[in-house]
Amino acid sequence: MATLLGPADFVDMPWKNGGGTTRELYRLPAEGDLELRVSMARVGQSGPFSCFPGIDRILMLVQGDGFELEMAGERRLVTEPFVPLHFNGEAAVGCRLLGGECLDFNVMTARRWGRAELRVHPLAPDRDYRSEGSRGRLLYRHGAEPELWVLAPGETLVLAAREPAEVLVEITLYPLDGA
């Protein structure tokens, strides 16, 4: 049966580089070396991203004016909410805020564990969204009360929007061990 996690289950923790705080929504394993992590971060100042060797990252702006990232001599503007940007965790990334504080969404996957794919679905108040598949999945519903559903392989979940303009982020998991 699908497991629902909410704000009481989420854990706030300092950034590896000391520059801010991350709200960890889900992590494998709960302790020890990171294999998979889904989190959100409030970015309140410009500065470098933490380095995570061996980790693939997916980053999306959720709220705010956005930021400009500099990676490998290239500049990338991140200004549109819920548009995924993929990059390697070992990359040196500089971040410049384009306005005030931003909220971002992150998926980090250790390459030794496997990989994750992310899709964003707008939820309409008059329509259900059905998630089903043979892979394990995480479903993050962004709204006034954020929630994360954990689905085992083969489980199905039907969700409807609780408020206008809700967004659902579907993360499909591809662990190397096939679990």
NUNU-407144 format. One line per field, with one value per residue (C-alpha): residue number from 1; residue in three letters; x, y, z. Coordinates in nm, 3 decimals. Layout:
BEGIN
seq (NUM:...)
type (ALA:...)
c1 (X:...)
c2 (Y:...)
c3 (Z:...)
END
This chain:
BEGIN
seq (1:2:3:4:5:6:7:8:9:10:11:12:13:14:15:16:17:18:19:20:21:22:23:24:25:26:27:28:29:30:31:32:33:34:35:36:37:38:39:40:41:42:43:44:45:46:47:48:49:50:51:52:53:54:55:56:57:58:59:60:61:62:63:64:65:66:67:68:69:70:71:72:73:74:75:76:77:78:79:80:81:82:83:84:85:86:87:88:89:90:91:92:93:94:95:96:97:98:99:100:101:102:103:104:105:106:107:108:109:110:111:112:113:114:115:116:117:118:119:120:121:122:123:124:125:126:127:128:129:130:131:132:133:134:135:136:137:138:139:140:141:142:143:144:145:146:147:148:149:150:151:152:153:154:155:156:157:158:159:160:161:162:163:164:165:166:167:168:169:170:171:172:173:174:175:176:177:178:179)
type (MET:ALA:THR:LEU:LEU:GLY:PRO:ALA:ASP:PHE:VAL:ASP:MET:PRO:TRP:LYS:ASN:GLY:GLY:GLY:THR:THR:ARG:GLU:LEU:TYR:ARG:LEU:PRO:ALA:GLU:GLY:ASP:LEU:GLU:LEU:ARG:VAL:SER:MET:ALA:ARG:VAL:GLY:GLN:SER:GLY:PRO:PHE:SER:CYS:PHE:PRO:GLY:ILE:ASP:ARG:ILE:LEU:MET:LEU:VAL:GLN:GLY:ASP:GLY:PHE:GLU:LEU:GLU:MET:ALA:GLY:GLU:ARG:ARG:LEU:VAL:THR:GLU:PRO:PHE:VAL:PRO:LEU:HIS:PHE:ASN:GLY:GLU:ALA:ALA:VAL:GLY:CYS:ARG:LEU:LEU:GLY:GLY:GLU:CYS:LEU:ASP:PHE:ASN:VAL:MET:THR:ALA:ARG:ARG:TRP:GLY:ARG:ALA:GLU:LEU:ARG:VAL:HIS:PRO:LEU:ALA:PRO:ASP:ARG:ASP:TYR:ARG:SER:GLU:GLY:SER:ARG:GLY:ARG:LEU:LEU:TYR:ARG:HIS:GLY:ALA:GLU:PRO:GLU:LEU:TRP:VAL:LEU:ALA:PRO:GLY:GLU:THR:LEU:VAL:LEU:ALA:ALA:ARG:GLU:PRO:ALA:GLU:VAL:LEU:VAL:GLU:ILE:THR:LEU:TYR:PRO:LEU:ASP:GLY:ALA)
c1 (0.000:0.125:0.280:0.199:0.463:0.385:0.550:0.585:0.798:1.028:1.369:1.546:1.924:2.214:2.371:2.696:2.867:2.705:2.526:2.164:1.911:1.748:1.418:1.472:1.146:1.277:1.612:1.762:1.911:1.785:2.142:2.483:2.599:2.339:2.180:1.863:1.736:1.438:1.451:1.358:1.583:1.533:1.808:1.850:2.188:2.412:2.705:2.846:2.650:2.779:2.988:2.845:3.085:2.917:2.571:2.338:2.119:1.787:1.698:1.379:1.274:0.949:0.903:1.084:1.251:1.503:1.876:2.160:2.386:2.740:2.864:3.174:3.194:2.830:2.554:2.204:1.901:1.658:1.351:1.055:0.902:0.896:1.135:1.397:1.769:2.002:2.370:2.650:2.695:3.071:3.035:3.147:2.825:2.800:2.456:2.348:2.000:1.802:1.582:1.496:1.481:1.390:1.254:1.391:1.319:1.602:1.641:1.986:2.076:2.405:2.520:2.620:2.250:2.080:1.893:1.569:1.348:1.125:0.803:0.585:0.206:-0.033:-0.330:-0.668:-0.946:-1.192:-0.964:-0.794:-0.430:-0.353:0.000:0.069:0.371:0.601:0.869:0.876:0.777:0.767:0.486:0.535:0.224:0.312:0.045:-0.033:0.032:0.308:0.301:0.509:0.365:0.595:0.471:0.621:0.658:0.316:0.117:-0.144:-0.253:-0.526:-0.497:-0.713:-0.618:-0.720:-0.661:-0.615:-0.276:-0.146:0.154:0.247:0.609:0.639:0.979:1.032:1.309:1.552:1.772:2.057:1.954:1.613:1.420)
c2 (0.000:0.350:0.543:0.911:1.140:1.497:1.794:1.604:1.342:1.588:1.672:2.009:1.988:2.229:2.237:2.050:2.384:2.566:2.819:2.731:2.467:2.178:2.012:1.642:1.486:1.135:0.959:0.614:0.494:0.694:0.705:0.665:0.725:0.890:0.670:0.867:1.196:1.416:1.758:2.124:2.416:2.783:2.969:3.307:3.416:3.372:3.133:2.795:2.469:2.184:1.924:1.568:1.332:1.026:1.185:1.282:1.582:1.710:2.064:2.267:2.614:2.604:2.966:3.294:3.495:3.220:3.209:3.195:2.892:2.880:2.529:2.441:2.794:2.796:3.008:2.866:3.068:2.886:3.112:2.891:2.685:2.306:2.273:2.006:2.073:1.768:1.792:1.597:1.649:1.681:1.981:2.316:2.521:2.889:3.034:3.398:3.489:3.702:3.852:3.752:3.413:3.110:2.767:2.477:2.103:1.849:1.481:1.338:0.983:0.801:0.640:0.327:0.294:0.364:0.653:0.848:1.008:1.303:1.421:1.717:1.703:1.993:1.874:2.007:2.031:1.850:1.559:1.268:1.178:0.806:0.683:0.321:0.126:-0.166:0.057:0.212:0.577:0.886:1.137:1.486:1.704:2.072:2.282:2.461:2.131:1.948:1.568:1.284:0.945:0.640:0.369:0.022:-0.142:-0.227:0.001:0.242:0.572:0.811:1.174:1.481:1.844:1.991:2.348:2.534:2.521:2.223:2.044:1.677:1.568:1.199:1.041:0.696:0.492:0.264:0.099:-0.113:-0.406:-0.412:-0.362)
c3 (0.000:-0.086:0.203:0.253:0.403:0.512:0.684:1.015:0.832:0.655:0.806:0.793:0.768:0.699:0.354:0.312:0.227:0.524:0.301:0.383:0.481:0.296:0.381:0.316:0.196:0.133:0.162:0.104:0.324:0.621:0.760:0.598:0.242:0.022:-0.246:-0.320:-0.183:-0.264:-0.104:-0.123:-0.039:0.033:-0.149:0.017:-0.115:-0.416:-0.384:-0.480:-0.474:-0.260:-0.439:-0.443:-0.626:-0.782:-0.762:-1.048:-0.970:-1.100:-0.993:-1.048:-0.942:-0.743:-0.630:-0.675:-0.951:-1.015:-1.049:-1.296:-1.269:-1.401:-1.482:-1.684:-1.823:-1.936:-1.787:-1.748:-1.642:-1.416:-1.416:-1.509:-1.226:-1.252:-1.549:-1.465:-1.506:-1.495:-1.394:-1.225:-0.852:-0.885:-1.119:-0.980:-0.985:-0.901:-0.829:-0.864:-0.744:-0.991:-0.719:-0.365:-0.199:-0.413:-0.332:-0.535:-0.565:-0.593:-0.674:-0.605:-0.708:-0.645:-0.970:-0.775:-0.669:-1.001:-1.154:-1.136:-1.399:-1.324:-1.491:-1.394:-1.424:-1.362:-1.157:-1.266:-1.004:-1.232:-1.326:-1.149:-1.209:-1.211:-1.141:-1.216:-1.330:-1.273:-1.113:-0.768:-0.772:-0.555:-0.611:-0.472:-0.461:-0.431:-0.264:0.060:0.246:0.053:0.055:-0.083:-0.171:-0.181:-0.419:-0.445:-0.788:-0.931:-0.697:-0.836:-0.687:-0.805:-0.698:-0.760:-0.709:-0.374:-0.487:-0.818:-0.989:-0.794:-0.943:-0.917:-0.960:-1.049:-0.984:-1.133:-0.969:-1.153:-0.889:-1.028:-0.806:-0.978:-0.652)
END
